[in-house]
Amino acid sequence: MPNGQPPFTTNPILLKNLLAQVGQGALQLPDFQRGWVWDDDRIKGLIASISKGFPIGAVMTLAANGHVAFRPRPIEGAEDVAARRAPADYLLDGQQRLTSLYQALEHPGAVATQTAQGRPVKRRYYIDMRAALDTDVDREDAIISVSADGRQYGAFGREIVTDFSTPDLEHEQHAMPTERLCDEGMWIIEYIRHWEGREDHPDGSAANLVMRFKAEIMNQFALYQLPVIGLAAETPPEAVCTVFEKVNMGGVTLTTFELVTAMFAGHGFKLREDWDERRRRLHDQYDVLRGIGGEQFLQTVTLLATQTAKRQAQSAGVPVERVPGIKCKKHDVLRLQVDEYEEWADLVQIGYEEAAKFLHRQFVFTHNNVPYGTQLVPLAALFVELSSGELHSANARERLEQWYWCGVLGERYSTGTETQYALDLEEVATFVRTGEPPRIVREASFNPERLLSMTTRNSAAYKGVFALQMKRGGRDWMTGAALTQMTLENENVDIHHIFPIHYCEHRDDPIPYWLYQSVVNKAPIDAKTNRSIGGRAPSSYLPNLRERVGERLEPILESYGIDIRTLEGDQFAQFFVARARQMLEWIAGAMGKRTGTDVEALEHAVREVRDPPEPIADSA
């Protein structure tokens, strides 16, 4: 803000003036706001609070002539007038309160609300003047809601409990419609006339009651002020997004995608419709992409758009310190322009399709087994940046795979990812083209002890090792053939225990949970084979497997790094150490670097496991 001025102001504004702005269309909603949802009881409580001068909270607005241009939407009830003009301000917070108050105090006709159970209903609101002035009556009890026809019905909807369906009935029961609370119009005059000449008015005269009611109740509505926090026109989009998330806890969550959608709508572009169509195509064709949402798609577009801006600045001879960087953090995505999106969206969609095919080649076929959905953001950008010709050679494909596995097994995409995406787009592209390793490949490492803590598929590295077992030649336990996507789907292959849980827990010397749940004790096994294994010791289930697959059994086990002799002797400790050593070799190969194959810590971890006494010859 210029001259050190704050980016917002806080001013009290008369409620009746705010409601007038709503009715005139000067104050409207951003179109991303959901419809109004306050229920009948809360509306009565809101009216009661104002009638006593109690605070009902602040509202927040944003100047409509600034950096953020939303497609506006009139507040419910004000559509007829408001839709014909552009707003001066957007209502960011306070939608439910102002909508409730506008419909109840200004808008003629029934209010669209809902019961406490969420059933949509139409209600008219009245205030019992005599009850409102009685200090022994709870103010909320003086606020009466009736059906759209002016009647309140009993429990079964037959008996009429209250009837305000005509002006005479309103006057007779001293029930003022709430839309009359902010004016001194004909209703009061008609009320006094209704009782004129009668001596049975409970307060002596209608005029006396009206004078007291105006002074104590109606003046509260006429003079009531709401604190309004007004965000200036210069407020940047990222600030609007952050502020909205902090203050509008009960409404729609304003994600980066929602805000960009709203801003694009201000320029006539329907981002949500565009993304919905792309999402359907990507998700329907490739299950691995089901975790990709609009925000990730926008991040990939932003990476490529900012890379173009950087290259253009460099070509124009802009000084190095002024050349913009490649970025895709929230504030960068919020600066994305419609023309930039239109330029890159089709290519990015193709990039994600190629990323899905790449994952298939790594034996990742479902979104549940994707190690890092975050890594797909730069991966899709790289498939746009790198031409098919550049990725045609074996060296190029191997380098891209090495970066991928360093990210997965080095667990590099769990935090600080946006900065890493920008590095990836340049450094990995250079790696593919020249062989110069990117930072993530240089710095990635895998500690052998990590195998001990990889126990669930919540871990990216766990999912990676699962896929790596199949990618490097794991065989189908039914046929001994190399695994394919069709085999995995048809045979319901999933990750299962080699030494079953029941066996591990019920041995004379039970195996600790954290050992038998380790990824070292798991392999991709089809459902039928897993059922045949059951909870038995390996030495017990191996004969059944051998009967089914014959001589193919040993090659099948070897394809998963399993020494059959350790299973025949139920030697968990020797099995665990030998297979861990094999896994570390696979991991080192995938990452293209020595990650450490020292299994001393693993040997120490299983040292206390007392296997059956029969010695097992060293498989080396």
Secondary structure, 3 states (H helix, E strand, C coil): CHHHCCCEEEEEEEHHHHHHHHHHCCEEEECCCCCCCCCHHHHHHHHHHHHCCCCCCCEEEEECCCCCCCCEECCCCCHHHHCCCCCCEEEEECHHHHHHHHHHHCCCCCEEEECCCCCEEEEEEEEEHHHHHCCCCCHHHHEEEEECCCEEECCCCCCEEEECCCHHHHHHCCEEEHHHCCCCCHHHHHHHHHHCCCCCCCCCCHHHHHHHHHHHHHHHHHHCEEEEEEECCCCCHHHHHHHHHHHCCCCCCCCHHHHHHHHHHCCCCCHHHHHHHHHHHHHHHCHHHCCCCHHHHHHHHHHHHHHHHHHHHHHCCCCHHHCCCCCCCHHHHCCCCHHHHHHHHHHHHHHHHHHHHHHHHCCCCCHHHCCCCCCHHHHHHHHHHCCCCCCCCHHHHHHHHHHHHHHHHCCCCCCCHHHHHHHHHHHHHHHHHHCCCCHHHHHCCCCCCHHHHCCCCCCHHHHHHHHHHHHCCCECCCCCCECCHHHHHHCCCEEEECCCHHHHHHCCCCCCHHHHCCHHHEEEECHHHHHHHCCCCHHHHHHHHHHHHHHHHHHHHHHCCCCHHHHHCCCHHHHHHHHHHHHHHHHHHHHCCCCCCCCHHHHHHHCCCCCCCCCCCCCC
